[in-house]
Amino acid sequence: MDVVPVIDLMGGQVVHARRGERGAYQPIHSPLVEGARPQAVAEALLALAPFRRLYVADLDAIRGMGGHDAVIAEIADAHPELEIWVDRGETDPDALGRRAQAGPGVSVIGSESFKDAEALRSACRASGGVLSLDHDANGPIGPADAHDDSSFWPDRVIVMTLARVGADAGPDISRLQDVLGRAEDRRVYAAGGVRGAHDLAALSALGVAGALVASALHGGRLSREALAEALRGER
C-alpha cells in the first residue's frame, strides 16, 4: 500500500491542518523536527520510510495569496526520484498544461476549486494530474458531476474528507466504498482520519491504493516498521 506524507504550507511554514478550518491553522509542532520550516519538515518525514510520494497543499496559493513554488522546487531538487503532488487550487487549463511540462510537482485538481464540471474536466485533461474529490462535513464540495460521473476521472483519485483531517476520527470508509464501487481500475487514495497501522490495514483490505497521512506520522502512531511493511506491498 502507498503511504503519502503530507505537508500543508501557509505563510512560508508548515501548518497543522485540522478539520479543514484553514483560518485557524497554526505552525506545526512536531517531535520529529525543530520548527516549521518546510524543507526541514519534509526531510524529517522522508527520513521515516522510503516514501515514493509527498503531498503538498499550498494553502496560500489555494486562497489566492501567493504560493510556495520556490520551496516546492527546492524539495524536488533535493529528492529527484520523489513524486510530489501539489494542490495549488489552480484551475486554468493553460497554466496546468505548463505545469505538466515544467512543474514543480504533479498538479492535484481539487473539486473544491471549481463551480463548473466542464471546467474541472478540462483541468484534469490539461494537467495529467491527480483528481481530489473534496468533501466537508456537509458532503461533496464542487460540481456534483465531478463526484457522480466517473467517466472523466484520471488514473489516480483522492477521496479527501476535510472534516476528518487532523481529527483522529478514522477514515471515511462509506465514502471510500462508494468511490471504489465506481472507480473501475483507477487507484483511489484516502485522505483524512488515518490514525495508525490498523487503519492502513483496513484501507488496504478495502481496496484503497494508498493513504495521505500527516498527524499519525508526527504523533508517532505509525512506526518505521509499520510504514516499511505497508510500502513493501505497494504496486
N, CA and C of each residue as an Amber inpcrd file, in Angstrom:
protein
   705
   0.8400000  -1.2010000   0.0000000   0.0000000   0.0000000   0.0000000
   0.8720000   1.2460000   0.0000000   0.4600000   2.2650000  -0.7330000
   1.1970000   3.5100000  -0.8010000   0.8340000   4.3760000   0.4020000
   1.8360000   4.9030000   1.0630000   1.6310000   5.8600000   2.1500000
   2.2810000   7.1610000   1.7210000   1.5110000   8.2410000   1.7400000
   1.9710000   9.5200000   1.2100000   1.9730000  10.5550000   2.3380000
   3.1510000  10.9740000   2.8110000   3.1840000  12.0280000   3.8240000
   2.6990000  13.3550000   3.2510000   2.1440000  14.1710000   4.1300000
   1.5060000  15.4260000   3.7180000   2.1510000  16.5950000   4.4510000
   2.3980000  17.6850000   3.7240000   2.7160000  18.9550000   4.3670000
   1.7680000  20.0290000   3.8310000   1.2730000  20.8550000   4.7430000
   0.3840000  21.9690000   4.4150000   1.1620000  23.2590000   4.6030000
   1.2670000  24.0620000   3.5550000   2.0900000  25.2650000   3.5800000
   1.2380000  26.5230000   3.6570000   1.6070000  27.3840000   4.5950000
   0.9270000  28.6690000   4.7460000   1.9280000  29.6690000   5.3240000
   2.0710000  30.7930000   4.6510000   2.9490000  31.8330000   5.1640000
   4.3890000  31.4110000   5.3180000   4.8520000  30.5200000   4.4350000
   6.2410000  30.0880000   4.4770000   6.5400000  29.0400000   5.5200000
   5.5060000  28.5040000   6.1730000   5.6940000  27.4920000   7.1920000
   4.7810000  26.2980000   6.9350000   5.1160000  25.1720000   7.5620000
   4.2090000  24.0330000   7.5900000   3.2410000  24.2460000   8.7480000
   1.9540000  24.1160000   8.4610000   0.9400000  24.3110000   9.4940000
   0.2450000  22.9950000   9.8040000  -0.3730000  22.9400000  10.9690000
  -1.1160000  21.7610000  11.3990000  -2.5450000  21.8760000  10.8960000
  -2.8680000  21.0680000   9.8870000  -4.2200000  21.0800000   9.3240000
  -5.1610000  20.3330000  10.2480000  -6.3390000  20.9270000  10.4790000
  -7.3150000  20.2850000  11.3460000  -8.7280000  20.6080000  10.8560000
  -9.4350000  19.5740000  10.4300000 -10.8540000  19.6620000  10.0450000
 -11.1460000  20.6850000   8.9450000 -10.1400000  21.0450000   8.1550000
 -10.3700000  21.9710000   7.0570000 -10.6240000  23.3990000   7.4700000
 -10.3960000  23.7530000   8.7470000 -10.6440000  25.1100000   9.2380000
  -9.3810000  25.9470000   9.0400000  -9.1300000  26.3300000   7.8020000
  -7.8390000  26.8940000   7.4120000  -7.5060000  28.1970000   8.1270000
  -8.5050000  28.9790000   8.4570000  -8.2350000  30.2290000   9.1470000
  -7.6430000  30.0400000  10.5270000  -7.7770000  28.8370000  11.0750000
  -7.2900000  28.5640000  12.4290000  -6.0040000  27.7520000  12.4440000
  -5.4600000  27.4180000  11.2760000  -4.2420000  26.6070000  11.2390000
  -3.0810000  27.3720000  11.8640000  -2.2700000  26.6520000  12.6390000
  -1.0990000  27.2180000  13.2910000   0.1540000  26.4580000  12.8500000
   1.3370000  27.0830000  12.9650000   2.5740000  26.3620000  12.6220000
   2.6790000  25.0540000  13.3900000   3.1700000  24.0430000  12.7100000
   3.2160000  22.7070000  13.2850000   4.2660000  22.6220000  14.3930000
   3.9440000  21.8540000  15.4140000   4.8970000  21.4990000  16.4670000
   5.0190000  19.9800000  16.4290000   6.1620000  19.5030000  16.0160000
   6.3560000  18.0770000  15.8090000   7.5940000  17.5830000  16.5450000
   7.5010000  16.4200000  17.2090000   8.6970000  15.8410000  17.8250000
   9.7310000  15.3850000  16.8060000   9.3440000  15.3560000  15.5370000
  10.2680000  14.9040000  14.5060000  11.2780000  15.9610000  14.0980000
  10.9530000  17.2350000  14.3540000  11.7770000  18.3030000  13.8030000
  11.5860000  19.5670000  14.6300000  12.6220000  20.3640000  14.6780000
  12.5230000  21.6450000  15.3590000  12.0310000  22.6990000  14.3740000
  10.9970000  23.4120000  14.7620000  10.4620000  24.4690000  13.9230000
   9.5150000  23.9550000  12.8530000   9.0920000  24.8720000  11.9860000
   8.0870000  24.5570000  10.9750000   8.5590000  24.9190000   9.5650000
   9.8740000  24.9880000   9.3710000  10.4030000  25.3090000   8.0400000
  10.0840000  24.1640000   7.0840000   9.4880000  24.4420000   5.9310000
   9.0180000  23.3660000   5.0410000  10.0920000  22.3540000   4.6650000
  11.2860000  22.8380000   4.3060000  12.3270000  21.9040000   3.8870000
  12.7180000  20.9680000   5.0290000  12.7950000  21.4910000   6.2370000
  13.1800000  20.6720000   7.3860000  12.0920000  19.6610000   7.7340000
  10.8400000  20.0880000   7.6750000   9.7370000  19.1620000   7.9650000
   9.6830000  18.0640000   6.9120000   9.8340000  18.4310000   5.6540000
   9.8320000  17.4300000   4.5860000  10.9510000  16.4210000   4.7900000
  12.1570000  16.8950000   5.1220000  13.2810000  15.9850000   5.3360000
  13.0040000  15.0370000   6.4990000  12.4130000  15.5490000   7.5730000
  12.1120000  14.7090000   8.7360000  11.0890000  13.6250000   8.3890000
  10.0810000  13.9760000   7.6240000   9.0800000  12.9870000   7.2240000
   9.6860000  11.9460000   6.2930000  10.4590000  12.3960000   5.3160000
  11.0180000  11.4750000   4.3290000  12.0630000  10.5500000   4.9300000
  12.6000000  10.9190000   6.0970000  13.5700000  10.0600000   6.7710000
  12.9100000   8.8740000   7.4770000  11.5860000   8.9020000   7.6040000
  10.8920000   7.8400000   8.3370000  10.7820000   6.5390000   7.5410000
  10.7190000   6.6330000   6.2290000  10.4690000   5.4510000   5.3950000
  10.7980000   5.7900000   3.9420000  10.9370000   4.7790000   3.0950000
  11.2410000   5.0330000   1.6780000   9.9880000   5.4380000   0.8890000
   9.4310000   6.5800000   1.2640000   8.2250000   7.0620000   0.5900000
   8.5160000   7.3710000  -0.8720000   7.5440000   7.1030000  -1.7050000
   7.6800000   7.3730000  -3.1390000   7.0570000   8.7090000  -3.5350000
   6.1840000   9.2180000  -2.6750000   5.4470000  10.4370000  -2.9940000
   5.3360000  11.3260000  -1.7730000   5.1560000  12.6070000  -2.0260000
   4.8860000  13.5960000  -0.9960000   3.7330000  14.4530000  -1.5050000
   2.7740000  14.7190000  -0.6290000   1.6350000  15.5740000  -0.9810000
   1.8370000  16.9400000  -0.3340000   1.7050000  17.9860000  -1.1300000
   1.8460000  19.3510000  -0.6330000   0.5550000  20.1090000  -0.9170000
  -0.0530000  20.6400000   0.1360000  -1.1810000  21.5550000  -0.0270000
  -0.6490000  22.9680000   0.1320000  -0.6090000  23.7210000  -0.9520000
  -0.1350000  25.1030000  -0.9180000  -1.3380000  25.9860000  -0.6000000
  -1.5880000  26.1830000   0.6930000  -2.8140000  26.8480000   1.1250000
  -2.8380000  28.3170000   0.7370000  -1.6800000  28.9560000   0.6750000
  -1.6610000  30.3460000   0.2150000  -2.0990000  30.4280000  -1.2420000
  -1.5940000  29.5210000  -2.0760000  -1.9980000  29.5200000  -3.4860000
  -3.4840000  29.2070000  -3.6250000  -3.9770000  28.2470000  -2.8550000
  -5.3950000  27.8940000  -2.9090000  -6.2650000  29.0920000  -2.5540000
  -5.7920000  29.9130000  -1.6160000  -6.5700000  31.0690000  -1.1700000
  -6.2650000  32.3310000  -1.9790000  -5.4370000  32.2000000  -3.0310000
  -5.1130000  33.3450000  -3.8620000  -4.2250000  34.3570000  -3.1770000
  -3.3240000  33.8730000  -2.3040000  -2.4720000  34.7610000  -1.5100000
  -1.0000000  34.4470000  -1.7340000  -0.6240000  34.2190000  -2.9870000
   0.7620000  33.8930000  -3.2970000   0.9470000  32.4030000  -3.4530000
   2.0960000  31.9040000  -3.0410000   2.3430000  30.4770000  -3.1960000
   3.7570000  30.1310000  -2.7870000   4.0840000  28.8410000  -2.9130000
   5.3490000  28.3170000  -2.4060000   6.1070000  27.5320000  -3.4770000
   6.0470000  27.9730000  -4.7320000   6.7150000  27.2250000  -5.7960000
   8.2100000  27.0630000  -5.5380000   8.8620000  28.1130000  -5.0290000
  10.3090000  28.0280000  -4.8110000  10.6330000  26.9880000  -3.7430000
   9.8280000  26.9290000  -2.7090000  10.0240000  25.9320000  -1.6420000
   9.8380000  24.5280000  -2.1970000   8.7640000  24.3440000  -2.9610000
   8.4690000  23.0220000  -3.5190000   9.5750000  22.5990000  -4.4830000
  10.0680000  23.5390000  -5.2810000  11.1570000  23.2350000  -6.2160000
  12.4210000  22.8260000  -5.4620000  12.6730000  23.4510000  -4.3370000
  13.8560000  23.0960000  -3.5440000  13.7420000  21.6720000  -3.0040000
  12.5570000  21.3070000  -2.5320000  12.3480000  19.9360000  -2.0580000
  12.5040000  18.9580000  -3.2180000  11.9430000  19.3110000  -4.3780000
  12.0400000  18.4380000  -5.5550000  13.4930000  18.2620000  -5.9870000
  14.2620000  19.3190000  -5.9580000  15.6770000  19.2330000  -6.3480000
  16.4540000  18.3290000  -5.3960000  16.0920000  18.3720000  -4.1200000
  16.7930000  17.5520000  -3.1290000  16.4190000  16.0740000  -3.2280000
  15.2570000  15.7990000  -3.8440000  14.7670000  14.4130000  -3.9400000
  14.2520000  14.1610000  -5.3600000  15.1420000  14.0300000  -6.3240000
  14.7250000  13.9500000  -7.7320000  13.8760000  12.7360000  -8.0710000
  13.9360000  11.6730000  -7.2670000  13.1260000  10.4960000  -7.5640000
  11.7790000  10.5150000  -6.8480000  11.5360000  11.5360000  -6.0530000
  10.2890000  11.6600000  -5.3090000   9.2290000  12.3230000  -6.1910000
   8.0500000  11.7290000  -6.2590000   6.9340000  12.3580000  -6.9670000
   6.1890000  13.2440000  -5.9730000   6.0880000  14.5210000  -6.2900000
   5.4380000  15.4700000  -5.3890000   4.1010000  15.8880000  -5.9870000
   3.0330000  15.5990000  -5.2580000   1.7010000  16.0250000  -5.6590000
   1.4270000  17.3790000  -5.0140000   0.9830000  18.3530000  -5.8080000
   0.7880000  19.7070000  -5.2920000  -0.6120000  20.2110000  -5.6230000
  -1.3570000  20.5550000  -4.5690000  -2.6490000  21.2170000  -4.7390000
  -2.4280000  22.7070000  -4.5230000  -2.5530000  23.4690000  -5.6040000
  -2.4310000  24.9320000  -5.5550000  -3.7840000  25.6050000  -5.7760000
  -4.8270000  24.8230000  -5.9790000  -6.1120000  25.4110000  -6.3290000
  -6.1420000  25.9600000  -7.7370000  -5.1880000  25.5170000  -8.5690000
  -5.0760000  26.0330000  -9.9350000  -6.2020000  25.4770000 -10.7930000
  -6.8070000  26.3370000 -11.6190000  -7.9600000  25.9270000 -12.4230000
  -7.7860000  26.1790000 -13.9150000  -6.8340000  26.9960000 -14.3080000
  -6.6820000  27.3660000 -15.7190000  -5.9940000  26.2470000 -16.4950000
  -6.6400000  25.7100000 -17.5300000  -6.0360000  24.6000000 -18.2730000
  -4.6820000  24.9420000 -18.8870000  -4.5140000  26.1660000 -19.3850000
  -3.2310000  26.5320000 -19.9900000  -2.1120000  26.5240000 -18.9410000
  -2.4050000  27.0910000 -17.7790000  -1.4050000  27.1010000 -16.7070000
  -1.0970000  25.6850000 -16.2450000  -2.1220000  24.8620000 -16.1720000
  -1.9220000  23.4760000 -15.7470000  -1.1260000  22.6930000 -16.7940000
  -1.3500000  22.9960000 -18.0620000  -0.5620000  22.3610000 -19.1110000
   0.9060000  22.7170000 -18.9990000   1.1880000  23.9760000 -18.6650000
   2.5840000  24.3900000 -18.4700000   3.1740000  23.7050000 -17.2380000
   2.3680000  23.5670000 -16.2060000   2.8270000  22.8650000 -15.0070000
   3.2050000  21.4200000 -15.3450000   2.4080000  20.8010000 -16.1960000
   2.6820000  19.4060000 -16.5450000   4.0510000  19.2570000 -17.1970000
   4.4890000  20.3010000 -17.8970000   5.7800000  20.2620000 -18.5670000
   6.9230000  20.7070000 -17.6620000   6.6790000  21.7310000 -16.8450000
   7.7730000  22.3760000 -16.1170000   7.7350000  22.1890000 -14.6110000
   6.5710000  21.8010000 -14.0510000   6.4710000  21.6300000 -12.6090000
   6.4970000  22.9630000 -11.8780000   6.9300000  22.9880000 -10.6210000
   7.3620000  21.7980000  -9.8700000   6.1760000  20.9580000  -9.4140000
   6.3480000  19.6430000  -9.4810000   5.3680000  18.7050000  -8.9790000
   4.2780000  18.3450000  -9.9640000   3.4870000  17.3590000  -9.5620000
   2.3120000  16.8970000 -10.2990000   1.0950000  17.6140000  -9.7210000
   0.3040000  18.2390000 -10.5670000  -0.8300000  19.0180000 -10.0780000
  -1.9430000  18.1290000  -9.5310000  -2.4730000  18.5600000  -8.3950000
  -3.6910000  17.9720000  -7.8440000  -4.8450000  18.8980000  -8.1980000
  -5.8640000  18.3460000  -8.8290000  -7.0370000  19.1160000  -9.2260000
  -8.1050000  18.8970000  -8.1760000  -8.3230000  19.9010000  -7.3210000
  -9.2770000  19.7750000  -6.2280000 -10.6590000  20.2390000  -6.6320000
 -11.6510000  19.3910000  -6.4150000 -13.0170000  19.7530000  -6.8210000
 -13.5030000  21.0100000  -6.1080000 -12.9540000  21.3070000  -4.9100000
 -13.3910000  22.4810000  -4.1700000 -13.1070000  23.7800000  -4.9180000
 -12.1670000  23.7480000  -5.8580000 -11.7670000  24.9680000  -6.5570000
 -12.6230000  25.2620000  -7.7810000 -13.6140000  24.4270000  -8.0620000
 -14.3980000  24.5550000  -9.2950000 -15.8980000  24.6820000  -8.9860000
 -16.5520000  25.4660000  -9.8310000 -18.0110000  25.5530000  -9.7800000
 -18.6510000  24.8570000 -10.9700000 -17.8600000  24.6690000 -12.0280000
 -18.3700000  24.1350000 -13.2840000 -17.6930000  22.8070000 -13.5950000
 -18.5050000  21.7870000 -13.8930000 -17.9660000  20.4550000 -14.1370000
 -17.1110000  20.4100000 -15.3990000 -17.4890000  21.1290000 -16.4410000
 -16.7130000  21.0930000 -17.6820000 -15.3490000  21.7230000 -17.4760000
 -15.2950000  22.7880000 -16.6770000 -14.0050000  23.4010000 -16.3820000
 -13.1100000  22.4220000 -15.6340000 -13.6820000  21.6530000 -14.7360000
 -12.9040000  20.6660000 -14.0000000 -12.4070000  19.5660000 -14.9310000
 -13.2460000  19.1370000 -15.8470000 -12.8250000  18.1310000 -16.8350000
 -11.6460000  18.6430000 -17.6590000 -11.7470000  19.8990000 -18.1050000
 -10.6640000  20.4870000 -18.9040000  -9.3720000  20.5540000 -18.1040000
  -9.4850000  20.8860000 -16.8330000  -8.3080000  20.9650000 -15.9700000
  -7.6640000  19.5970000 -15.8000000  -8.4770000  18.5740000 -15.6300000
  -7.9350000  17.2230000 -15.4990000  -7.2020000  16.8020000 -16.7560000
  -7.7990000  17.0850000 -17.9060000  -7.1580000  16.7070000 -19.1700000
  -5.8410000  17.4400000 -19.3650000  -5.8230000  18.7310000 -19.0820000
  -4.6310000  19.5390000 -19.3250000  -3.4990000  19.1970000 -18.3720000
  -3.8340000  18.8640000 -17.1470000  -2.8080000  18.6870000 -16.1200000
  -2.1390000  17.3260000 -16.1520000  -2.8850000  16.3030000 -16.6080000
  -2.3760000  14.9420000 -16.4820000  -2.1050000  14.5770000 -15.0380000
  -2.8380000  15.2110000 -14.1250000  -2.5490000  15.0790000 -12.7080000
  -3.4880000  14.1690000 -11.9540000  -3.6810000  14.5070000 -10.7030000
  -4.4510000  13.7070000  -9.7610000  -5.7120000  14.4800000  -9.4180000
  -6.8650000  13.8060000  -9.4250000  -8.1300000  14.4380000  -9.0550000
  -8.3870000  14.2300000  -7.5740000  -8.7160000  15.3150000  -6.8770000
  -9.1270000  15.2200000  -5.4790000 -10.6180000  15.5150000  -5.3820000
 -11.3790000  14.5020000  -4.9910000 -12.8040000  14.6740000  -4.7510000
 -12.9610000  15.1380000  -3.3110000 -13.2300000  16.4340000  -3.1440000
 -13.1970000  17.0640000  -1.8300000 -14.5760000  17.0300000  -1.1670000
 -14.5460000  16.8520000   0.1590000 -15.7770000  16.8040000   0.9550000
 -15.5560000  17.5650000   2.2510000 -16.6160000  18.2070000   2.7330000
 -16.5780000  18.7580000   4.0820000 -17.6390000  18.0540000   4.9150000
 -17.9480000  18.5950000   6.0620000 -18.8850000  17.9310000   6.9580000
 -20.2810000  17.8210000   6.3570000 -20.5730000  18.6720000   5.3710000
 -21.9050000  18.6670000   4.7540000 -21.9920000  17.8110000   3.5010000
 -20.8510000  17.2850000   3.0400000 -20.8730000  16.4300000   1.8610000
 -19.9150000  16.9030000   0.7920000 -20.1320000  16.5040000  -0.4630000
 -19.2130000  16.8300000  -1.5550000 -19.0900000  18.3360000  -1.7850000
 -17.8770000  18.7650000  -2.1240000 -17.6150000  20.1690000  -2.4640000
 -17.2960000  20.2360000  -3.9540000 -17.8540000  21.2410000  -4.6170000
 -17.5980000  21.4120000  -6.0380000 -18.7270000  20.8490000  -6.8770000
 -18.5320000  20.7930000  -8.1980000 -19.5980000  20.3580000  -9.0990000
 -20.0600000  18.9350000  -8.7900000 -21.3580000  18.7460000  -8.7350000
 -21.9000000  17.4140000  -8.4300000 -21.4400000  16.3920000  -9.4600000
 -21.3620000  16.8060000 -10.7310000 -20.9610000  15.8710000 -11.7790000
 -19.5500000  15.3490000 -11.5660000 -18.7000000  16.1460000 -10.9450000
 -17.3340000  15.6940000 -10.7040000 -17.3190000  14.4920000  -9.7630000
 -18.2610000  14.4600000  -8.8660000 -18.3590000  13.3660000  -7.9080000
 -19.1780000  12.1940000  -8.4650000 -20.1840000  12.5140000  -9.2740000
 -21.1230000  11.4850000  -9.7220000 -20.6880000  10.7720000 -11.0000000
 -20.0060000  11.4910000 -11.8870000 -19.6560000  10.9450000 -13.2010000
 -18.1860000  10.5430000 -13.2000000 -17.9320000   9.2600000 -13.0970000
 -16.5480000   8.7850000 -13.0150000 -15.8830000   8.6510000 -14.3870000
 -16.6180000   8.9240000 -15.4610000 -16.0700000   8.6520000 -16.7920000
 -14.8430000   9.5010000 -17.1060000 -14.7190000  10.6880000 -16.5110000
 -13.5770000  11.5440000 -16.8190000 -12.5200000  11.5190000 -15.7120000
 -12.7340000  10.7370000 -14.6830000 -11.7220000  10.6660000 -13.6220000
 -10.3970000  10.1820000 -14.1880000  -9.2860000  10.7550000 -13.7690000
  -7.9730000  10.2690000 -14.2090000  -7.6130000   8.9540000 -13.5080000
  -6.4070000   8.4890000 -13.7490000  -5.9880000   7.1910000 -13.2070000
  -5.8580000   7.1890000 -11.6890000  -5.6430000   8.3710000 -11.1070000
  -5.4680000   8.4570000  -9.6550000  -6.4510000   9.4700000  -9.0850000
  -7.1630000   9.0310000  -8.0490000  -8.2270000   9.8350000  -7.4490000
  -8.0590000   9.8310000  -5.9330000  -8.0900000  11.0150000  -5.3470000
  -8.0520000  11.1510000  -3.8940000  -9.4710000  11.3890000  -3.3820000
  -9.8530000  10.6840000  -2.3460000 -11.1000000  10.9750000  -1.6400000
 -10.7080000  11.7680000  -0.3970000 -10.9070000  13.0810000  -0.4540000
 -10.4550000  13.9970000   0.5870000 -11.6300000  14.3750000   1.4840000
 -11.5780000  13.9370000   2.7340000 -12.6190000  14.2860000   3.6940000
 -12.0340000  15.2840000   4.6760000 -12.2390000  16.5700000   4.4030000
 -11.5940000  17.6250000   5.1710000 -11.9980000  17.6070000   6.6390000
 -13.2380000  17.2180000   6.9250000 -13.7020000  17.2060000   8.3090000
 -12.9510000  16.1950000   9.1630000 -12.2660000  15.2470000   8.5300000
 -11.5150000  14.2400000   9.2740000 -10.0210000  14.5080000   9.3220000
  -9.5630000  15.5180000   8.5790000  -8.1410000  15.8280000   8.5610000
  -7.6970000  16.3090000   9.9420000  -6.6920000  15.6700000  10.5010000
  -6.1730000  16.0550000  11.8030000  -7.1090000  15.8060000  12.9600000
  -8.1870000  15.0420000  12.7320000  -9.2110000  14.8760000  13.7640000
  -9.1680000  13.5190000  14.4490000  -8.3050000  12.6140000  13.9870000
  -8.2040000  11.2730000  14.5710000  -9.5610000  10.5810000  14.6240000
 -10.3350000  10.7780000  13.5760000 -11.6930000  10.2360000  13.5530000
 -11.8030000   8.9560000  12.7400000 -10.7190000   8.5050000  12.1460000
 -10.7600000   7.3260000  11.2920000 -11.1160000   7.7020000   9.8650000
 -10.7150000   6.8790000   8.9130000 -11.0170000   7.1520000   7.5000000
 -12.5160000   7.1320000   7.2210000 -12.8830000   7.7900000   6.1450000
 -14.2900000   7.8730000   5.7340000 -14.6210000   6.6390000   4.8970000
 -14.8600000   5.5330000   5.5780000 -14.9970000   4.2400000   4.9000000
 -16.1760000   4.2120000   3.9370000 -17.3200000   4.7120000   4.3460000
 -18.5060000   4.6250000   3.4830000 -18.3060000   5.4170000   2.1970000
 -17.6930000   6.5770000   2.3040000 -17.4490000   7.3800000   1.0970000
 -16.4280000   6.6960000   0.1950000 -15.4100000   6.1260000   0.7940000
 -14.4190000   5.4020000   0.0050000 -15.0440000   4.2050000  -0.6980000
 -15.9130000   3.4930000  -0.0260000 -16.5890000   2.3550000  -0.6540000
 -17.4010000   2.8070000  -1.8610000 -18.0690000   3.9500000  -1.7250000
 -18.8630000   4.4800000  -2.8400000 -17.9840000   4.7910000  -4.0400000
 -16.8690000   5.4680000  -3.8000000 -15.9740000   5.8320000  -4.9010000
 -15.3380000   4.5850000  -5.5040000 -14.8900000   3.6710000  -4.6670000
 -14.2800000   2.4360000  -5.1690000 -15.2510000   1.6530000  -6.0460000
 -16.5160000   1.7020000  -5.7150000 -17.5130000   0.9820000  -6.4910000
 -17.6780000   1.5140000  -7.9010000 -17.2130000   2.7510000  -8.1440000
 -17.3460000   3.3660000  -9.4660000 -16.0040000   3.6450000 -10.1260000
 -14.9290000   3.3560000  -9.4250000 -13.6070000   3.7640000  -9.9030000
 -13.0000000   2.8170000 -10.9240000 -13.5670000   1.6220000 -11.0910000
 -13.0180000   0.6150000 -12.0070000 -11.5530000   0.3470000 -11.6530000
 -10.6280000   0.5120000 -12.5740000  -9.2370000   0.1550000 -12.2820000
  -8.3950000   1.3540000 -11.8460000  -9.0300000   2.4590000 -11.4930000
  -8.2930000   3.6240000 -11.0220000  -7.7610000   3.3830000  -9.6040000
  -6.6570000   4.0570000  -9.3030000  -6.0800000   3.9730000  -7.9640000
  -6.7200000   5.0390000  -7.0850000  -7.3260000   4.6020000  -6.0010000
  -8.0500000   5.5050000  -5.1010000  -7.2380000   5.6820000  -3.8180000
  -7.0470000   6.9440000  -3.4380000  -6.2890000   7.2920000  -2.2380000
  -7.2230000   7.9070000  -1.2010000  -7.0150000   7.5310000   0.0510000
  -7.7950000   8.0780000   1.1560000  -7.0490000   9.2350000   1.7900000
  -7.7730000  10.3160000   2.1100000  -7.1610000  11.4620000   2.7780000
  -8.0660000  11.9210000   3.9100000  -7.5230000  11.8690000   5.1210000
  -8.2740000  12.3210000   6.2810000  -8.6230000  11.1900000   7.2260000
  -8.1200000  11.2740000   8.4590000  -8.5720000  10.3790000   9.5150000
  -7.6970000   9.1930000   9.8450000  -6.6370000   8.9460000   9.0820000
  -5.7990000   7.7610000   9.3660000  -5.1200000   7.9360000  10.7230000
  -5.3500000   6.9500000  11.6160000  -4.8390000   7.0390000  12.9860000
  -3.6130000   6.1740000  13.2260000  -3.4590000   5.1020000  12.4460000
  -2.3310000   4.2130000  12.6790000  -2.3590000   3.0350000  11.7430000
  -1.5460000   2.0040000  12.0750000  -1.3910000   0.8540000  11.1920000
  -2.6920000   0.1040000  10.9890000  -3.5590000   0.0900000  12.0070000
  -4.8200000  -0.6310000  11.8530000  -5.6960000   0.0030000  10.7740000
  -5.6470000   1.3310000  10.6570000  -6.4150000   1.9940000   9.6000000
  -5.8100000   1.7190000   8.2260000  -4.4890000   1.6920000   8.1340000
  -3.8690000   1.3500000   6.8550000  -4.2640000  -0.0560000   6.4260000
  -4.2810000  -0.9890000   7.3710000  -4.6620000  -2.3640000   7.0490000
  -6.1120000  -2.4330000   6.5810000  -6.9900000  -1.6890000   7.2490000
  -8.4020000  -1.6910000   6.8620000  -8.5910000  -1.0950000   5.4740000
  -7.8630000  -0.0330000   5.1820000  -7.9640000   0.5940000   3.8570000
  -7.4330000  -0.3370000   2.7750000  -6.3280000  -1.0060000   3.0500000
  -5.7740000  -1.9440000   2.0810000  -6.7530000  -3.0710000   1.7920000
  -7.3880000  -3.5930000   2.8390000  -8.3590000  -4.6690000   2.6680000
  -9.5600000  -4.2020000   1.8550000  -9.8670000  -2.9170000   1.9540000
 -10.9970000  -2.3440000   1.2190000 -10.6910000  -2.2110000  -0.2730000
  -9.3980000  -2.1710000  -0.6050000  -9.0030000  -1.9830000  -1.9940000
  -8.4610000  -0.6040000  -2.2890000  -8.2380000   0.1940000  -1.2360000
  -7.6610000   1.5210000  -1.4010000  -6.1740000   1.3760000  -1.7500000
  -5.7090000   2.1620000  -2.7150000  -4.3250000   2.0400000  -3.1880000
  -3.3380000   2.7110000  -2.2650000  -3.7750000   3.7460000  -1.5540000
  -2.8560000   4.4680000  -0.7000000  -3.5780000   5.4280000   0.2120000
  -2.8230000   6.0260000   1.1310000  -3.4030000   6.9540000   2.0940000
  -2.4840000   8.1460000   2.2850000  -3.0700000   9.3340000   2.3690000
  -2.3500000  10.5540000   2.6940000  -2.3560000  10.7000000   4.2120000
  -1.1780000  10.9240000   4.7960000  -1.0370000  10.8740000   6.2460000
  -0.1490000  12.0130000   6.7280000  -0.5300000  12.6350000   7.8350000
   0.3090000  13.6450000   8.4730000   0.3360000  13.4430000   9.9800000
  -0.8120000  13.6210000  10.6530000  -0.8440000  13.5910000  12.1190000
  -0.3060000  12.2880000  12.6850000  -0.6270000  11.1720000  12.0580000
  -0.1710000   9.8760000  12.5770000   1.3450000   9.7340000  12.4660000
   1.9520000  10.4400000  11.5130000   3.4060000  10.4150000  11.3930000
   4.0530000  11.2880000  12.4660000   3.5480000  12.5120000  12.6030000
   4.1200000  13.4060000  13.6010000   3.8700000  12.8930000  15.0180000
   2.7440000  12.2070000  15.2190000   2.4090000  11.7010000  16.5460000
   3.0450000  10.3670000  16.8830000   3.7950000   9.7800000  15.9390000
   4.4780000   8.5200000  16.1940000   3.5670000   7.3090000  16.2240000
   2.3660000   7.4470000  15.6760000   1.4170000   6.3280000  15.7070000
   1.6060000   5.3610000  14.5400000   2.4970000   5.7250000  13.6220000
   2.8970000   4.8190000  12.5500000   4.3930000   4.5930000  12.6900000
   4.7720000   3.4250000  13.1390000   6.1780000   3.1270000  13.3580000
   6.9040000   2.9610000  12.0330000   8.2200000   3.0260000  12.0980000
   9.0200000   2.7800000  10.9040000   8.7560000   1.3860000  10.3530000
   8.5740000   0.4180000  11.2610000   8.3160000  -0.9570000  10.8270000
   6.9780000  -1.0590000  10.1040000   5.9460000  -0.4010000  10.6470000
   4.6260000  -0.4420000  10.0150000   4.6490000   0.2400000   8.6500000
   5.3740000   1.3470000   8.5570000   5.4750000   2.0500000   7.2760000
   6.2070000   1.2090000   6.2430000   7.3180000   0.6080000   6.6600000
   8.0780000  -0.2300000   5.7270000   7.2350000  -1.3970000   5.2410000
   6.4640000  -1.9930000   6.1440000   5.6120000  -3.1250000   5.7700000
   4.5430000  -2.6990000   4.7780000   3.9180000  -1.5550000   5.0230000
   2.8870000  -1.0640000   4.1110000   3.4630000  -0.7660000   2.7430000
   4.6150000  -0.1080000   2.6980000   5.2090000   0.2790000   1.4320000
   5.7320000  -0.9080000   0.6440000   6.1010000  -1.9800000   1.3360000
   6.5720000  -3.1730000   0.6150000   5.4810000  -3.7550000  -0.2670000
   4.2320000  -3.5610000   0.1270000   3.1350000  -4.1350000  -0.6400000
   2.5840000  -3.2290000  -1.7140000   3.2180000  -2.0220000  -1.8960000
   2.6790000  -1.0960000  -2.8860000   2.9580000  -1.5740000  -4.2920000
   1.9300000  -1.4370000  -5.1570000   2.0950000  -1.8370000  -6.5600000
   3.0260000  -0.8660000  -7.2740000
